[in-house]
Amino acid sequence: MNNAVDFDNLSGKFRSFFLSSGGFFLDGYDLSVISFALFFLGKEMSLNPYQEGLVSSSSLMGMAVGAVLFGAMSDKLGRKKLMGIDLFFFSVFAILSALSNDFIQLFVSRFLLGIGIGGDYPISSTVVSEFSPSKSRGKYLTGSVSMYWLGTLFSAFMNLLFLHTGSYFWRYSFAVGGVMAIPIIAGRIKLSESPRWLASKGKLDYPALKDNGVTWKDLLKGKVGATLLSLSAVWFLFDVASYGIGLYYPSLLREFAFPSEYETLYGTVLISIGALVGYLVAEGVVDTLGRRFTLIAGLLSMSVLLLVGGVTSVSGTSLVPYFMLFVAMEQWAGAVTLFYPTEVFPTSVRSTAQGITTAFSRIGAVLGVFFFPSMVKELGLSHSLTLFGLTSVIALVISVIVVKETKSKKLEDIALSQRS
């Protein structure tokens, strides 16, 4: 295989991995920063519960828009051209959100930064998928998604660093996210275009990488359309629970476990570590036991833990080890739901399909984030966990029926099997 399509080239592989994964790192950082900042923003800006819910979910709303928009443009214009633009969006509006003085300014800034980070999801995951060798593609994709939790962990350290500055500490934390995007943008400018995309457009003569001219209209019909719908449903249901609970770990620890901000942050750090441990284990099984096993085991564990937590009324300091175990297994499912669409759809519509499934997932996340606080208030934490456990059970059932194994297979072979 010539150098233009040498997927086993280590330097190119690692470089594309880290620069592409930077978007997931920034996403984890941003969403975790806002979840802790809400303790202070609500009072400072006199936000009512409705406004707090909108601020929490504003970037997720923007992500739904950005994922569809940038995903479609990536298939038309190429991966490389858009990889800097999406994070430029994020950087500018992350800094502007740090300068916000009222609800409208904060909501608009975070919605627009969400467009950037949402646009990065289909592009980055597609790039990692298209540059990774078949036998270890799952490892690279899982590792890429795990950067979200490194971002979450880093946000806790930044909050600890700035907390002593007073109630305006969140402005520094927000601004750091925007600044961190700058070197990632600079590095992405030098990335090579995906050879698979070049081949799909006839710009690279490599017949083995062609996908027979599949168009976006094929995503609306037949087996390809059914696959898109079912994967969107699984990711939607997963994110209802994952984000609905995940963005409120600091709030839940503060309300049901710890009296101080510092103890809450330490608990959040431990939960992030639990997620990273889960990813490390997933790295060892996703290319051996396979995607199907990893996804089903994750959703099954997630369902059981949520239902058990609801029945036993878990609370107090035991919430920390409970959530540590939950995120460790939850992210087995989270990794596969995120990257699986980049494996099963052809190159010509891969980013478009990933953008659509991402958008559905963000809609689920918005619903979970927006309604979870009122659910806890009206029903209590236990009943809320039970309801989310039931949505996870539905996602599990759909996955058992529709998800096929893709480990060690070439992307072109997987795409052909989806059309047959």
C-alpha positions in Angstrom: 0.0 0.0 0.0 1.5 3.4 -0.9 2.2 6.1 1.6 -1.0 8.1 0.7 -3.1 5.3 2.2 -0.7 3.8 4.7 -3.0 3.3 7.7 -0.3 1.6 9.7 2.0 4.7 9.6 2.6 5.3 13.3 3.4 9.0 13.2 0.4 9.9 11.0 -1.8 7.7 13.0 -0.9 9.1 16.5 -0.9 12.7 15.2 -4.4 12.4 13.7 -5.6 10.7 16.8 -4.5 13.3 19.3 -5.5 16.3 17.2 -8.9 14.8 16.4 -9.5 13.7 20.0 -8.9 17.3 21.1 -12.5 18.1 20.3 -13.8 15.4 22.7 -11.4 16.8 25.4 -12.8 20.3 25.0 -16.4 19.0 25.1 -15.8 17.2 28.3 -14.1 20.2 29.8 -16.9 22.6 28.7 -19.9 20.6 29.9 -18.2 19.8 33.2 -17.3 23.4 33.8 -20.8 24.6 33.4 -22.2 21.9 35.7 -20.2 23.2 38.6 -20.5 26.9 37.7 -24.3 26.8 38.0 -23.9 26.9 41.7 -22.7 30.4 41.4 -24.3 31.6 38.1 -27.8 31.1 39.3 -27.3 33.6 42.1 -25.1 36.0 40.2 -27.4 36.3 37.2 -30.7 35.7 39.2 -31.5 32.7 37.1 -34.8 30.9 37.7 -34.9 27.1 37.4 -36.2 27.3 33.8 -33.3 29.5 32.8 -30.8 27.3 34.6 -32.1 24.4 32.6 -31.7 26.3 29.4 -28.1 27.4 30.3 -27.2 23.8 31.1 -28.5 22.5 27.8 -27.7 25.4 25.5 -24.5 24.0 24.2 -26.1 20.6 23.7 -28.8 22.4 21.6 -26.1 24.0 19.5 -24.3 20.6 19.2 -27.4 19.1 17.5 -27.3 21.9 14.9 -23.6 21.8 14.4 -23.4 18.0 14.1 -25.8 17.9 11.2 -24.4 21.0 9.4 -20.7 20.2 9.7 -21.3 16.4 9.2 -22.9 17.1 5.8 -20.3 19.6 4.8 -17.5 17.3 5.7 -18.7 14.7 3.2 -19.0 17.3 0.5 -15.9 19.5 1.2 -13.6 17.1 3.0 -12.5 16.5 6.6 -9.4 18.7 6.7 -11.0 21.9 5.6 -13.5 22.0 8.4 -11.5 20.7 11.3 -10.1 24.1 12.3 -13.3 26.0 11.6 -15.5 24.1 14.0 -13.1 24.6 16.9 -12.6 28.2 16.0 -16.3 28.6 16.6 -15.8 26.9 20.0 -12.8 29.0 21.0 -14.4 32.4 20.2 -17.7 31.7 21.9 -16.2 30.0 24.9 -14.3 33.2 25.6 -17.4 35.3 25.0 -19.3 33.1 27.4 -16.7 33.9 30.1 -17.6 37.6 29.5 -21.3 37.2 29.7 -23.3 39.3 32.2 -26.8 38.0 31.9 -28.9 35.1 30.8 -29.3 36.0 27.1 -25.6 36.6 26.6 -24.6 33.4 28.3 -27.3 31.3 26.5 -26.4 32.6 23.1 -22.6 32.3 23.6 -23.0 28.7 24.8 -25.4 27.8 22.0 -22.9 29.0 19.4 -19.9 27.3 21.0 -22.1 24.2 21.0 -22.4 24.5 17.2 -18.6 24.3 17.0 -18.1 21.4 19.3 -21.1 19.6 17.8 -19.6 20.0 14.4 -16.4 18.5 15.6 -18.1 15.2 16.6 -18.8 13.8 13.2 -15.6 15.1 11.7 -13.2 14.0 14.4 -14.7 10.5 14.9 -14.7 10.0 11.1 -11.1 11.0 10.8 -10.0 8.6 13.6 -12.0 5.8 12.0 -10.7 6.5 8.5 -7.1 6.7 9.6 -7.0 3.7 11.9 -6.0 0.2 10.9 -8.8 -2.4 10.9 -7.4 -4.6 13.7 -7.0 -1.9 16.2 -9.6 0.7 15.0 -11.8 0.1 18.1 -8.9 0.8 20.4 -8.2 4.2 18.8 -11.9 5.1 18.6 -12.5 4.2 22.2 -9.4 6.1 23.3 -10.5 9.1 21.3 -13.9 9.2 23.1 -12.1 8.7 26.5 -10.6 12.2 26.0 -14.0 13.5 27.0 -13.4 12.4 30.6 -9.8 13.7 30.6 -11.4 17.0 29.8 -13.9 16.5 32.7 -11.0 15.7 35.0 -9.1 18.7 33.9 -12.1 21.0 34.4 -12.3 19.9 38.0 -8.6 20.9 38.5 -9.2 24.2 36.9 -12.2 24.9 39.1 -10.1 24.0 42.2 -7.4 26.3 41.0 -9.7 29.3 40.5 -12.3 28.7 43.2 -10.4 30.8 45.7 -10.7 33.9 43.5 -14.4 34.2 44.5 -17.8 33.8 42.9 -16.4 35.0 39.5 -14.0 32.0 39.3 -16.2 30.5 36.5 -15.1 33.2 34.1 -11.5 32.1 34.3 -12.5 28.4 33.9 -14.7 29.2 30.8 -11.9 31.3 29.2 -9.3 28.5 29.7 -11.5 26.2 27.5 -11.4 28.8 24.7 -7.6 29.3 25.0 -6.9 25.5 25.0 -8.6 25.2 21.6 -6.0 27.5 19.9 -3.0 25.0 19.7 -5.4 22.2 18.6 -6.7 24.4 15.7 -3.1 25.2 14.7 -2.1 21.6 14.7 -5.1 20.6 12.6 -4.2 23.0 9.8 -1.3 20.6 9.0 -3.3 17.4 9.0 -3.6 15.5 5.7 -6.9 14.9 4.1 -8.5 11.5 4.6 -7.4 9.2 1.7 -10.7 7.4 1.9 -12.6 10.7 1.3 -10.2 11.5 -1.6 -10.9 8.1 -3.1 -14.7 8.6 -2.7 -14.4 11.8 -4.7 -12.3 10.3 -7.4 -9.3 12.4 -6.3 -7.2 9.4 -5.4 -6.9 6.4 -7.7 -7.3 3.5 -5.2 -10.2 1.2 -6.2 -10.2 -0.7 -2.9 -11.3 2.4 -1.0 -14.3 3.3 -3.2 -17.8 3.0 -1.9 -19.9 2.8 -5.1 -21.3 6.4 -4.9 -23.7 6.1 -2.0 -25.6 9.4 -1.5 -27.4 11.0 1.4 -30.7 9.9 -0.1 -29.7 6.3 0.6 -29.8 7.2 4.3 -33.5 7.6 4.0 -34.4 4.2 2.7 -33.8 0.5 2.8 -31.4 -1.3 5.1 -29.1 1.8 5.4 -32.0 3.9 6.5 -33.2 1.4 9.1 -29.6 1.2 10.4 -29.5 5.0 10.7 -32.8 5.1 12.6 -32.0 2.3 15.0 -28.6 3.6 15.9 -30.0 7.1 16.4 -32.6 5.6 18.7 -30.0 3.8 20.8 -27.7 6.8 21.1 -30.7 9.1 21.9 -31.9 6.8 24.7 -28.4 6.4 26.1 -27.8 10.1 26.2 -31.1 10.8 28.0 -29.7 9.0 31.0 -26.0 9.6 30.5 -26.2 13.4 30.2 -29.3 13.8 32.3 -27.4 12.4 35.3 -23.8 13.2 34.1 -24.2 17.0 34.0 -25.5 17.1 37.5 -22.9 15.0 39.4 -21.7 18.1 41.2 -25.3 19.1 42.1 -26.2 15.6 43.2 -23.1 15.3 45.4 -23.7 18.8 46.9 -27.4 18.1 47.6 -27.2 14.5 48.8 -23.6 13.9 50.0 -21.3 16.8 50.8 -21.7 20.2 52.4 -18.8 22.1 50.7 -17.7 23.0 47.2 -14.3 21.5 47.7 -15.6 18.1 48.8 -18.0 18.2 45.8 -15.1 18.8 43.4 -13.0 16.0 45.0 -16.0 13.7 44.5 -16.3 14.8 40.9 -12.6 14.1 40.4 -13.1 10.5 41.6 -16.1 10.0 39.3 -14.0 11.1 36.4 -11.3 8.7 37.4 -13.9 5.9 37.5 -14.8 6.7 33.9 -11.2 6.7 32.7 -10.7 3.3 34.4 -13.7 2.0 32.5 -12.3 3.2 29.3 -9.0 1.5 30.0 -10.8 -1.8 30.4 -12.9 -1.2 27.3 -9.7 -0.6 25.3 -8.8 -4.2 26.1 -12.1 -5.8 25.0 -13.4 -3.7 22.1 -11.1 -5.2 19.5 -11.1 -8.7 21.1 -14.6 -9.4 22.4 -15.9 -6.9 20.0 -18.2 -3.9 19.7 -21.4 -5.8 20.2 -20.2 -7.3 23.5 -18.9 -4.0 24.7 -22.1 -2.1 23.9 -24.4 -4.7 25.3 -22.4 -5.2 28.5 -22.3 -1.5 29.0 -26.0 -0.9 28.5 -26.8 -4.0 30.7 -24.6 -2.8 33.5 -26.0 0.8 33.2 -29.6 -0.5 33.4 -29.0 -2.7 36.4 -27.1 -0.1 38.3 -29.8 2.6 37.7 -32.6 0.2 38.7 -30.7 -1.0 41.8 -29.8 2.5 42.8 -33.5 3.4 42.5 -34.7 0.5 44.5 -32.1 0.9 47.3 -32.4 4.7 47.4 -28.6 5.2 47.2 -27.5 8.5 48.8 -24.8 10.1 51.0 -21.2 9.5 50.5 -22.0 6.1 48.9 -23.0 8.1 45.8 -19.3 8.5 44.9 -18.4 4.8 44.5 -21.9 4.2 43.0 -21.4 6.8 40.3 -17.7 5.7 39.8 -18.9 2.2 39.0 -21.8 3.6 36.9 -19.6 5.8 34.7 -17.0 3.1 34.3 -19.5 0.7 32.7 -21.7 3.4 31.2 -18.9 4.6 29.0 -18.5 1.1 27.5 -21.8 1.8 25.9 -21.0 5.5 25.4 -17.9 4.8 23.4 -19.5 2.3 21.0 -22.7 4.4 20.5 -20.5 7.3 19.5 -18.1 5.7 17.1 -20.1 2.8 15.7 -21.8 4.9 12.9 -18.4 5.8 11.5 -17.8 2.1 10.9 -21.1 1.0 9.3 -21.8 3.8 6.8 -19.9 4.3 3.5 -17.2 7.0 3.2 -19.4 9.3 1.0 -22.0 9.6 3.7 -20.1 8.6 6.8 -19.8 12.0 8.3 -23.4 12.9 7.4 -24.7 9.8 9.1 -22.5 10.4 12.1 -23.8 14.0 12.3 -27.5 12.8 12.2 -27.0 10.2 14.9 -25.1 12.8 17.0 -27.9 15.3 16.6 -30.4 12.7 17.9 -28.2 12.0 20.8 -27.9 15.6 21.7 -31.7 15.9 21.6 -31.8 13.1 24.1 -29.2 14.8 26.2 -31.1 18.1 26.2 -34.3 16.3 27.4 -32.3 14.5 30.1 -30.5 17.7 31.2 -33.6 19.9 31.1 -36.0 17.6 32.9 -33.7 15.8 35.4 -33.6 18.6 38.1 -37.4 18.8 38.1 -37.7 15.0 38.1 -35.5 14.9 41.2 -37.5 17.7 42.9 -40.9 16.1 42.1 -40.1 12.4 42.2 -37.0 12.2 44.2 -33.6 10.8 43.2 -34.5 7.2 43.5 -37.5 7.3 41.2 -35.5 9.4 38.7 -32.8 6.8 38.6 -35.4 4.1 38.0 -36.9 6.0 35.0 -33.5 6.5 33.4 -32.9 2.8 34.1 -36.0 2.0 32.0 -34.8 4.1 29.0 -31.5 2.2 29.2 -33.3 -1.1 29.1 -35.1 0.0 25.9 -31.7 1.0 24.4 -30.3 -2.4 25.4 -33.2 -4.3 23.7 -32.7 -2.4 20.4 -29.0 -3.0 20.5 -29.4 -6.7 20.9 -31.6 -6.8 17.9 -29.8 -4.5 15.4 -26.1 -4.1 16.3 -23.8 -6.3 14.2 -20.1 -7.1 14.9 -17.6 -4.9 13.1 -14.3 -5.8 14.8 -11.2 -6.3 12.5 -13.2 -5.6 9.4 -12.3 -3.1 6.7 -14.6 -0.1 6.6 -15.4 -0.8 2.9 -16.4 -4.4 3.7 -18.7 -3.3 6.6 -20.4 -0.7 4.4 -21.1 -3.2 1.7 -22.6 -5.6 4.2 -25.0 -2.9 5.4 -26.3 -2.4 1.8 -26.8 -6.1 1.0 
